Amino acid sequence: MKVRRLLPLLLAAALGVSVFTGCGSSIDGNKTGATLDGQEISLGFMNFMARYQQAIYDAQFSSMFGTGMWSQDVFGDGTDMQTSVKKNVAESIEEFYLLEKHMADYKVEITDEELAAMDEAAKKFMEDNSKKAIQQMGASEEYVKEMLRLNTIQSKMRKEMDAEVDTKVSDEEAAQKTISYVSVNSKSTTDEEGETKEYTDEEKKNIEEQVKAFQKSAKDDFKKAAEDAGYEVSEYSYGEKDESYTLDDAVIEAANKLKEGQISKVITTDENFYVVRMDSTFDKEKTESKKESIVQERKNDHYKEVCDKYKEDIKFELNEKEWAKVKFDDLFTIKQETSEENTDTSEEGSDGEDASGNEEGSDANNTSDSEENSDAKDTSDSEENSDTTDNKDESEASSDQK
């Protein structure tokens, strides 16, 4: 997981708000959290953006990494998750205000209709959330409007920058091959108790003979032969011009020698035996998908290039002392509403408490476009996707103490 992926999640959340309850914040929102060429950015707004981002990640990843995930090195970048997320939020805020300063470069404007929609969205957000929810998030109508405003600017700027990118990609540049393969561990095995046992030389030889037997029988029906041998067949698509491969280079080298329908000899690497079948030397579907990926990468690179150029001429200073006070002390839990036909798994009582006795807030307003509410759209591009979609589900959430 890349830390850079936090930004799209933050922007998606800006248009699909949930409800939160729990302890309040001790942050002094009137203090300066950062300055951009002398322009002060309030700590209160930065805290709101950070806690909002935290809530999205709590909802998506706490079940995977546990309640202590914010103190873990989840992203593998050598620091705890809280530090990583806060760093990204600060960088995102810098980027937002930089783009605001350069709106004229792309003739970007915010219309009166859009501002009115943001006003309504912010008001609805404040009305639909409990006082506890507002306090915990450090939210205010002003902060919600500012988040929506900056998001809209970024979205419009990104759209204009994307339009500058060459979207033509040749078949040669994007060409993808697709193979099926069987991989058999040649080094060790894991028993039922999770203990790893190294193979003896004799065992390795026996395994190799079994793989060779499979290879001979696989020429007529690769998948059936694998099934009969107890092996799992995997599929992999790649381009000869790709900079890196998931599979071992020896496997790719052997695959490139195959014609469509041909099967390789047994390929030996440090850890596995492989047998490969060339399914397609030019997979049209995968090639088209690769073209889209190449175009998106070009857009991402161009966007980053423009933003980096903007940063050269400006000074952003983070108030480290105050920013350090922003902490993710409470765990947010978002509960999706079920339909009337389905059973409510939260088993709420008539007093509005969940099964564990925690008080819950009311639903937050979904600020995405609808027949009743025409709020600003989020059309920003993520690292991998061209559009961040609106969250159409209404949701409830509760916050439990870590």
N, C-alpha and C positions, 0 to 999 in steps of 0.2 A: 504494500500500500504506500503510495506516495503522498507526502504531506501536501503537495500542490493540489491534490484533489479535494482539499477541504473547501476551497473557494466556491466551486460549483454547488456543493451541498449547502453552503451558507446562502447562496443566492436562491436556490430552490426553496429553502425554508422561508425566505423573505416573502414568498407568495403563497405559502401554505402553512399558516401558523397553528401551533398547538397550545394547549393550556398547561400550566405548570403550577405546582404548589410547593411550599417548603419554607426554609429559613430566608430571612431577608439579607440584603447586602450591606456591608459596612463601608462601601466605597463612597468617597466624597465626589459626587458627580460634577461639582463645580470646578474642580481642579483640572489643570491641563494635562491631558494624557500624551499629547505629542504636538509638534509644530511642523508645518510645511511651509518653508520660506516665510516664517513669521506668522502664518495663519494658525491660530490655536484650534486644536481639536479636543473636545472635552473628554475627560476620563470617563464620565458617565456614559457617553455614547460608545466609547471603545469597550467599556465593560459590558454594555448591552449586546454589542456585536459578538463579543467573546462568549458570553454566557448562552447566547442564542445558538452559537455554533456548537457549544458543549452539549446542549440539549439534543441537537440533531445526531451527534455522535453517540451520546448515551443511548438513544433510541435504537440506533442501528448496530452498535457494536458491543454494548455491555453484556449481552447474552453470549457473545463469542469470547470476550476477554475477561469477563468478571467485573465485579464492582470496584476492584482496585486498578482498573486499566489506566487511569490517569497518572499513576506513578510508575507505569511500566513503559519499556521502550518498544511500544507497539509498532512504530514505523521503521525500526531498525536504523535510526539515524544517530544513535549514541546518547539520546536524552529521553526524558520521560515525555509521555503523551501531552500533558498539560503544557509543557514548555514548547513543544512542537506546534501545537494548535495556536497558542497565543502568538508565537512568532509569525505564523501564517496569517492570522487575523490582522496583526499590525501591518504586515506587508500589503495585505489586501486593502486596508484603509488608506495607506499611502497611495496605492494605485488608483483607488477611486477618486481621491481629491486631485491627483495629477491629471486624470482624464477630464475632470471638471474644468481644470484650468485651460485645457486644450480643446474644448468643445468647438471653438471657432475654426479649428484646423479642418474639421470635417462638417462644418455647418450644422452641427447638432444642436437642437433646441428642445426644451421641455414645454409642451403646450399647456394652455390654461386648463384644458379638459383633463389632461394627465395629472396636473397638480390637484385638481378638484377630486379626482378619483383617489389619489394618495391620501388626501385629507379624510375622505370617507373611510378608506381602509384603516387608517390609523385610529380614527375615532371608534370604529367597529371593534378593532383589536382591543382597545382599552375597555370598552363596554362589556365585551364577551369574556374577559378574563377576570378572575377574582383578584381582590386586593393582594392576597398572598402571592399570587402568580406574578403580578406586576412588580411587587417588591423584590421577589427572588431574582427575576430577570433584570432588575434595574431598568425596567421599561418605562417609557413615557410616550405620549402622543407625538412629541417632537422627534424623539429618537426613531420611532417607527417610520414617520414620514421621511426622515433623513435617509434611512436605510433604503426605502423604496425609491427615493429620488436618485441616490447614488447608483443604485442598481439599474435604473432606467437609463441613466447617462452611460454607464458602462456597456449596457446592452446595445444602445444605439451606436456608440463609438466602435464597438467590436464589429457590428454589422457593416459599417462603412469600411473598416480596415480589411475585413474578409473580402469585400468586393474588389479590392486591389490585387488579390492573389490570383495567379494563373491556375485555372482549374482543369487544364488539359493534361492528361496523363496517357502516354502511349502504352499499347499492349506489352511492348518490350520492357518498359520500365516496371510495369506492375505484374508481369507474368508469374503465375503461381502453379506449382506442381502439387499434386496430392498423392500421398502414399498411405498404405495400411502397413502396420508393423506389429510384430510380437517382440516383447522384451522379457528376457528371463534372467533373473539375478544369478550371477556366476560367482559371487563372493561369499554371501552369507544368507541365513534365513532367520526368521523371528518366530519363536514358539508361542503357544497360547498364553503364556505368562508374560510375554513381552520381552523375553530374553533373546539377545542376538547371538547366533551361533555361526562361527566361521566354518565354511565347507573345507573338508579335507581335499587333497589333490585327487583322490580316487572319486570322491563325490562330485567334484567339478568335472571330471572326465565323463562320468555317467550322465550328468546333466547336459553336457555338450553333445553326447551321442543321442540323447532324447530330442534335443533341438534339431539335430541333423535329420533325424527320422521324421520329424514334423515338416522340415523343409522339403523333403522329398515328396511327402504326401500332400503338400499344400498347393501344388501346381494346378490341380483341377479346380479346387474350391478352397480358397485360403481361409475363409471364415469357419467353414465346417471342420477343416483339418485342425484349426486352432481349438475349436470347441471340443473335438474328440480328444485332443491332447491335454485339455484342461488349461489352455492359455487364453489370455485376454487380448483381443485385437484393438489397437488404437489407430486413430487417423491423424495425419499431420500434413498441413499445407505450408509451402515455403516458396521463396523465390531465390533464384541463383544469385541475385544481386543483393539479397538481404545481408545486413551487416553482421547479424548474429543469429544463431539457431538454438532452439530449445534442446534438440537432439544432438548427440555427439557428432563431431565433424566427420568421423569415419562412416557413420550411418548415412549422412548426406552425400558424401563422396561415392559410396556404393550405390545409392539411389539414383544419382545422376547418370550412372552408366546403364540404367535399365530403360528398356522401351516399354511402352504402355502394355500392361498385362503381365510383364515379366516379374519373376521372383528372384531375389538375391540369394547368394550363398549365405551361410551363417557368418555373421559379422561379430567379431570379438572386440570388446572394449575392456577397460579396467574393471568394470563392475557388472557388465551384462553381456548376454548373447542376444543378437538381433537377427530377425528375418524380415525382409522388407518386400512389399509388393508395390509396383508402380501402378497406381490407379488411373492417373491422368497426367500427361506431360504438359498439358495446358488446360487447367481447370477454369472455365469461363466464369462461373459464379464466384469463385474465390478471387479471381483476377479483378473482377468488378469491385468486389469488397475491398481489395487492396488499393484500387484506384481512389476510392473514397477515403481510405485511411491516409494515403499520401497527400491528398488535397487538404484533409483536416490538419495533418502535420504541418503543411505549408502555412495554413492559416494561423496555427498556434505559434509557429516560429516568427511569422510576420508581426503578430500581435505583441509578442514578447520583445521583438526588436524595436518596435515603436515605443513601447513603454520604457524600455531600458534607455532609449535615446532621451526621452523626457526626463528621466531621473538624473541624467548627466548635468542638467542645467538647474537643478533644484536641490535644496537641502531639507532632509527630513530628520527630525530629532525626536526620539522616543524618551519620554520621562520615565526612565527605568525604575526609579524609586516608587512612583505611584503605580506604574503598570505591574510591579511585583505584588501589589496588594490584590490584584484580580486573581481569585483562586476558584477552582471548581470543587467546592466542598460538598455539594449536594448532588446526588445521582437522580437524573430525570428519567422517568419512565413514561413513554407515550403509549396509550392504549387506543387501538383503532375501534371505532364504533361498529357494531354489527347491525345487520338489517333487522327489521321487525320479525322476520320469519326465523332468524337464527337466535340461538340461546346466547345471552350475554355472559361471556366467560368471566367477567369481572365480578359477577354476583353482587351488584350494588344493592345496598339497603335503601329504604325510603328516605333515610336522612342524608343521602348523598355521600356516604362513605364506602370505600371499597372493602373487599373481604378482609383485608388486614387491618381495617380500622383507620386507614389514612384518609384525611379529608381530601376530597377532589374538587377542582374548580369546574366551571362550566366550559362548554365548547368554545374554542377560539374561532374567530371568523376566518373562513378561507378567502383570501384576498385575490384569488385568481379570477380571471374573467368569467362571468356568468350572466344569466339573463337579468339578475337583480343587481349585479355589482360589476362595473366595468373598470376594475382597477388595472394599474400598469402591468403589462406582461413582462415575463422574464424570458428573454430570448438569448441570453448569454451562452457562450460556448464553453464547454469544459475542455479538459486536456484531451479527452478522447471522443466526446460527443459534440455535435454542432449546436445543439439546443438543450437547455435545461427545462424540463417540462414542469408545468404547474402541478402542485399537489392537490388533486381533486377530492381527496378523502377528508372529511371532517374527522377530528380526533379528539380524544380526551387524554389527559396525562396527569400523573401524580408524581411527586418527588419524594424519594425515600432517603433518609440520612445514610451516608456511607459508613 
